[in-house]
């Protein structure tokens, strides 16, 4: 259990609230949009700003790490206790594109505070959730009287997450010795809602491919040749239609090899959440739920692998008619993966499955993008229990468990460093990640500060 007094943490946090928000606002004014070349200098300026601010916070080591793309920031604050465990915090300082004409009520890179919320691009995703660690570690020191954290504390804050983290794994591999840790804390996630504090215990992986089919050397007349030569558009439709069986399971042989099945405990924990399927469907803009038979909606999006057709096309699609057999057709397909699945194996079985269904007279090309591995934190891991206790102290209520249906670079840290990944985030669905009027709830932001302040002492005790 943490020896950090709750009242001391809260008092210190309140005393430094205004200065903290002023600093965060200053950082949000830097339009660090990694996806847009014209903002390359701004992404670097964001890294330099954060590195300087971490040094000001007290980190004795702060460095900017170069990649073939945007720079990352590394910081380290060793504990005076040489036997203390090492904790690595991950986040990102780049943000999504944003412009006033996209539907923002105010300028996206001129943060404003109203009604207890800070609006601005990056307020929640992910600058706000990175930055609460700066005040959190200072509150930890002030409340415990320590001169160094109770753990060896490291941060790595990348600059390309919003562009798919194309260089992150190479960065982690190159600096694996500097990033070595007993546990990784990812602060790029969220909670169930404003009144239900939750800890995420896993993210799905991702494998993506494009399948291109080529038939005739050019578009040809469907009357003269139809019914006598293979049609690439017909074959791509047959291929994607064969992806699932009648129970909604992915029909690729070997696809489910190694899948970590849901336990009774997992199902109970999912059922504790205040999930309303009608509300969820409204958010999804869908009229019905669908998916693999035998699983609930939450189980389908958090704990089961999927195959989704992201796009399909070929032939004439303009106004009126053009009676042809198209020369080519293509489909883009993504596979969300769960714990126990290997992306390399998925690529092999998908390729073999597709190639076996392509008829004579059709040539093909199957291209896979770099994959993301899934990650899952064991529910009984002592570090996870420390996160739950720290968040429970900050929020003053029971903490529930979620998973994330999406994918991210956290699994690269787990894979390369061999350390368990835990998630600590305070963002909520209404924060509007990637959308106009992105915001962060200030009360929750400071609960994140308090959680971090309690966490380091608790983790130091739990991991001994």
Phi, psi and omega in degrees: 000145180292144174261016181277117180295130182299314184295324180293320178297313183295319180297313180298318180299315180295322181296332184250013184300309185297314180296321178299314181292326176297317179295315180299319178300319179299319180292320181295338179287347178273112185281075187277067183270102186291337184281346185246116184306328182293346179256015180304316179294326179291323177296319177294319178298324177297317179297317180295320179298312182296317180301316179294322181290324177294323175297317178296325178297327180135355179294120182288339179239120172223131184220150171258122181259125181279149171228180175287355176238241183272153182283151173252165178242134176239139176218152182214137177225095181293148174278149175291343176274106185296338181270001182294147175290162180253131181238131177249124177260131178249143171198188177219150183252356175275161185225168177287155173301151179201140177213150183305322183289352176288349182121010178289143177284333178224176179296127187296335180251023169235084187300143177228151177247126174208141178055040176075018181228146172255122180258136177162150180294125181096356182302322178252324188238089006223013186296318180299321183281337170286316190288335181296342177290334180292315178286328180298315181290326177292321176294323176301314180292316182296320184283333182260348183077012180279157174259346176222160180297160179286347175236160168287110189257127177234152173230140167229123186235106186276166183244015183223017183299321181285356174247018176092009179051050186295337183244008188289315182300318178299322178298315180296318179296320182292326183248028185302325180291324180285331183269355184309135184206160174278334180204149178246132176251119179261117177251067177212054185206190186213188180247172182298307175199185187297334184248003182234092178293134182220157174242128176282137181246002179184157175230147176281155174272181185211130169233132183233142178217160170238130179249121179247130177245138181230129179246251178301154181294343176206167174301138182230163185294126183285342176279318182285329188235349183298139181083359182236348176227154180293143183252115182302323180294319177296318183290323178292326177294319177297322182296310183289331177293335181274359182298326185236151172271185184290346177263008178081008177277148176292126189268012178282118179303133180086357184297324184268008179303126175083356184303130175283111183286152176296139175264168175300323178296317178303314182296320179296316181294320176298320183291340179289340183285144180283069184269127177242109186296326179297317177297318180298318179296324177296319177296322181283353184056038182237153180266351182202152172271152182204163177147198185297128181297143177092004182228147177284171180300313180296321178297322180294319186271346182251325193233005178238143177283156184221163169230125181232136174277113182272338179189148179211139181193167179160145177078192185283132179224020179271191180291150178071206183236156174212098192280089183231163159257115185292153180282339183207162175205160183209160175218143173252128186229136176240143180240116173273132188244152180242172182309135180101343179267142180253119181303324179297318178296319180299317179299319181295313185287327177292316179299315180296319179297315182292314184297329180290343183256001182270121186282167175301145180092354177243122172266162186213162170218128179242118184241125177256140173275164175304137186265160174243132182278151174282160174217148183213128179268125176301136184297334182265009180292131183300329178292323177296318179295327177294318177299317180298316180296316181297317179292322178299321178293319182292319185268341180069031179204169181295138179259129180258178186239140175229176165229175181243128180284338180278192185224157180199179185282000182304324182295333176296321177296317179296317185290314184282317185273343181067028181245145177294146179254130175238157184241130176229104180218155182235007179286155181232161185305328182287355181291342173069050175304135177070001185251168171299152179058039170304140181211170171228138176285120186295322178300320180287324178302318180282338169293327174296319176302312182295320179299313179298322180297322179282332193292321190294319177293320181295316178296322179301321179284321185289331187259009177281000000 
